Amino acid sequence: MNAAVIGCGNIGGFYDTPSSDAILTHAHAFLDSSKTKLIACCDTNEKNLEKFRTIWGKDIYAYTSVREMLQNEKIDVVAIATNTASHYEILQEILTNTKIKHIICEKPFVSNLDEYEKIYALIEEKNPNLLINFIRCFDPSINKIKKLIEEEKLGKVLCFSSRVNKGLYHNGSHVLSLVEHLFGEITDFKAMNATIFEDDAYGSFWMHTKTPDGVLTNFHESEYSLFEMEIIFEKGVVKIHKSGFDIKTYIAKESKKVKGIKELILYKEYPNTLQYYAKNSLNFLLKKNSKEQMESHLKLSHKLLKIKEELLS
């Protein structure tokens, strides 16, 4: 299948190179896959286009116009890695004027509910294979945690807490997608306190799922990337740290220091499979069973937009 990247920035092609062990960009995922061939790229910044082609191949056709690229190239699968404000027009162009069936779109999906409703109508009409790139939902180690939860290996989940920087609709959306992936649909969401900064929400938020309740705290003052979640079980704890690159399970055992007390000891450390997140996402997109996940993430994106607009109003 012929592949194209729209948006030649970090996740499009600059986080890694063809020789990197990690697969962190859409370009690298397309190059790595036996099912895809990267033939084109598009960006309004010509310097980015040249840098992209220097890294990934001078034989890749470069365009500054999405419409022109789609008209001139036969493309089967495309990754949209531009800023959120541009997603609506790009998705509209692809769904209206092409027969491209396989689409990876970086989150957040679109900017507002009006854009969402129009694109959702096109999705229902055209029936594409669309993936919103909530990367942790496609991560093998995260899915081992999901299985651990389902099988109650550490007993029932009591609660969870998470901490991220950047806005609720941006980095926070990764938490909410992971919460729904692990615990089921979020049926209630409330701001315990919230402030608005640069058109996004920050503060402390409570959520209820069909299994546990949990909290999300986010902030914008830090100069580093943060994504953490801790899941408290009856018989242990799971800690997802360092954005998800570090996942450990702790189990309660009789303390050797204090008689009659159980303490947490390291039970299992999971492989760092998130370093292949672009590959994991592409592989999931090309599976036949990706439609259910697409509907789940579309529903979540709609929920996030409603939450965002209510908080900003």
C-alpha positions, 0 to 999 in steps of 0.5 A: 500500500502506498503511504503518505505523511501529512505534517512533517514535524516531530511525530511525522518524521523527526523523533527518530531516523531509519537506523533508530531502534525505536519506532516513534514516527509515522515515517518510520512505521511506514518504512518498517512495515512490509505492507506499506511504502512511503511515497509522499509527504506534505507540509506547508513549511518547505524546510521541513519537507526537505529535512523529511526527505533527507532523513527518509528518502529523496525519492519521496514526493514532497508537496505543500498542498494536501489537495495537490498531493492527493490529486497527483499520488495514488495513496492507500494509507495516510497519517495526519500529524499536523496541528489540531486546527488543520485536521478538519479541512484535511479530513474533509478533503480526504473523505470527500475527494479520495478513496483512501480507506486507511487513516491515522489521525493524531489526537486531538481529533478536531477543534470543536463539536461543529467540526466533529459532527460534520466529519462524523457524518462523512465517516458514516457515509464513506466508512473509512478505517480510521484510527485516532492515535491514542497510542497507549491503547495499542501498546502490548505492555498496557494490554497485559495490564488490561488482561491483569485487570480483567482476570483480577490477578491483583484483586479488584481495582479500588481506584486510580490516579493520574498526573500529566502536564499540558491541557485536558484536551491535549495530553489529558485526552491520553489519560481518558482514552487509557481509562476507558481502555482499561476500565470501561466507559467514563460515565461521569466527569467533574471538575473539582477545580479548573483554570483555563490557559491557552484555550484548554483546561487545567486542574483536578478532575474526578471521573467515574467508570463502570468499575473504579473511580479515579482522578486526573491532575494536570498543570502547565508550569513544568518544563518537562513531559509528564504522564503518570498513572497509578492503579490501586488494587485489593492486593497490589499496585500498578505504576505507569511512569515515564509517559508509559515507558516504565510499567511496574506491578507491586504485590502485597507480601508479609513485611519482613520488618514489621510483624503483622503488616503487609508491604508492597514489593516489586512483582513484575516489570513490563517491557518497554513496548511504547518505544514502538508506538508508531508501529503498534498504531499502524499494525492495529489500523491494518487489522480487520478488527479496528472498527470497534476501537475507532467507534470507541475513540470517536465517542471519546473525542465527542465526550472530550469536546463537550467537556472542553466546551462546557469548561471554557464557556 
